[in-house]
Amino acid sequence: MFIQPRLYRGMRDILPEIMLPREELLQIVRETFRRWGFAPLATPAIEFKEILQGKYGEEAERLFYKLEHEKEDLALRYDLTVPLARAAAMYSNDLPTPFKRYQIQEVWRAERAQPRQGRFREFLQCDADIIGTDSLVADAEIIALSVGILRELGFPNAITKLNHRQLLRGLMEVAGFPANAEMDVCRIIDKMDKIGEAGVRKELIEAGFDDGKVDELFSVILSEDNGGALLAMVEDKWGHNNRISIGIKDLREFLALMERFGTPHDSLKIDLALSRGLDYYTGTIFESVVPEQPHIGSLTGGGRYDDLIGLFSKRDIPAVGITIGLDRILAALIDAEKIEGKKSPAKVLVTIFDENMVGKSIELARKLREQAIPTDIYLEPRKLGQQFAYADKLGVPFVAIMGENEVAKGVVSLKDMTSGDQREVAFGELVETLKSS
């Protein structure tokens, strides 16, 4: 019986030429998380639906992948933050305070896939969170970590946009928006990068909000930051509003802390239109973009969520965290042509010259692997041209050749697949050349 091979829309297979750089990026992210003192955590892909519902907002929850098994209402996780909140409540007596955790796992959202932007229905999130403290030092550490990771991944010009949920909601309040509509407004404003100012304005008006109130809000949140002058202007006009006052105070303290972390000032920007569409944010919010690649969207995003864990616990536990969008980052690197098209991790391919040399070739490959050199071996004797073509197709940079002449001399012929040069080398020089390449 023939079965047509196919994939569900929005899903993908990830072939070696993408998996190889993806794993290299993951190694950098994981090592950086550990270097900053974060401990790993994993949670199940499947959660009870009630655990996830009511945490993100109606629009996000329409994107859940719902499951039903043995009359249980279940869902695939939408992000890693709510499962973390559930786990923090369940194991509060076992976890240290504060608890610094990282988590690298897949999440699922039934949204429209946009491969060029790194948007898929199944994708990898790399989260770092600090639970158990409301100190802004935690917020600053999370951002300093994020900026450092982006630099290591090849984005030295990335800009991290900053805002504060209390400040944004305070601006809605003084503009005359009703309190029970503030989260609806946040979710619409969050679409600014996708549908632009005109699209957001249109959605707000269609949602029944007065165009005068929309104009009043836009006149502030779309203002450009100019060395702290934006916060001063907002404070002068509306500093009497308690939420605005709290937000400005926190952002100023936060920016001062960022200097102590050594984060370049020009990598941070106050953006009062930054909203972050998920309901659970309560304080600082942030996301990172690359100005040269606006179509990619945000590479990182996160904020403070002091009320979320309390939904699963008998007490509130403050928390702050960020998501590193690895698939979005990989898409940006591919878009900028910074990814090599390798299909193998091997640095060298050992050829099999003929039937008589099978054992010698296997022995050479074994010795190279013992030296921690990624080594492939051609598995049957074929014409050298075919073996060279195989190495070239995989992007293997060197080919090691052992024929009778090489064995007699006690050397290996090493071919550089980039330059085409070929020379005889002793084993020690072969190892040194491959390790230094």
Helices and strands as residue ranges (DSSP letters): H 16-35, E 39-40, E 46-48, H 49-52, H 58-61, E 66-69, E 72-76, H 81-90, E 99-108, G 115-117, E 122-131, H 136-152, E 159-164, H 165-175, G 179-181, H 182-189, H 192-206, H 211-221, H 229-238, H 242-260, G 265-267, E 268-270, E 284-289, G 294-296, E 300-304, G 309-311, E 319-325, H 326-335, E 348-350, G 355-357, H 358-370, E 375-377, H 384-394, E 398-401, H 404-409, E 412-416, E 422-425, H 427-436
